Amino acid sequence: MPRKHAVITFVLALTSFLATAAGAVMLVAPHALTAHAGQAMRAAQHAAGAPAAAAAGTPGSQVGQEFPLVAGAPAVPRPGQPSRLVIPSIGLDAPVVEVGITVENGKPVWETAAFAVGFYRGSALPGTRGNTVMAGHISSPVSKKGDIFRRLPEVRIGDRIDVFVGDRRVSYDVTEIKVVPPTAVQVMAPMPDAILTLITCYPDGVYSSRLVVVGRPVGQAS
């Protein structure tokens, strides 16, 4: 599928991320998002030497089929896949499950984890080079899928984040906290260095933006 269609699919999926499950409704301009997302993704992919985002096929042609975040990524659990996320400063100790993109009612949407943190299929495995992307609900009054990231807004620079891969722990220090629009797809783009990106809707009850918490491996300069 042409790159333009792949970018459109990626952007449409991102704009519905978590907000749909939380009950928020959002309108976007596809032509503006395509240009913005395409530039950000191409720049990140050139720096990282990573493949482009996956194309989701013709909408409605394969209802229920799963598509990886990155083209060619396997749709089965991989060795080194995270199973637990711990942020001591906010008292979070949560299971991690793999999520991806599905087609529902002919449209690509993000899967969202119920009562768990979602690790996006195709993003980097913890402790390896690249962008390890995880997300969770700040609340979910409509879908009733929990509020695993309810206290994520309380995280501060320098806080520790531990990601467990089986019995192995990969630790990160929070180096950046920002609020971005739902169209800021670059926060999920492949990166040349190892980083952890946590995302949730923000503010709670409004869901008009995204809170992004970025961590780097302990001892690694930002």
GIRATA-V146426 format. One line per field, one symbol per residue. burial: b if it has 9 or more other ideal C-beta (glycine too) atoms within 8 Angstrom, else e. A space follows every 10 residues. Layout:
# GIRATA-V146426
burial: ???
This chain:
# GIRATA-V146426
burial: eeeebbbbbb bbbbbbbbbb bbbbebebeb eebbebbbeb bebbbeebee ebbbbbbebe eebeebbbbb bebeeeeeee bbebbbbebb ebebbbbbbb bbbeeebbbb bbbeebbbbb bbbbbbbbeb bbbbbbbbbb eebebbebbe bbbebeeebb bbbbbeeeeb bbbbebbeeb ebbbbbbbbb beebbbbbbb bbebeebebb bbbbbbbeee ee
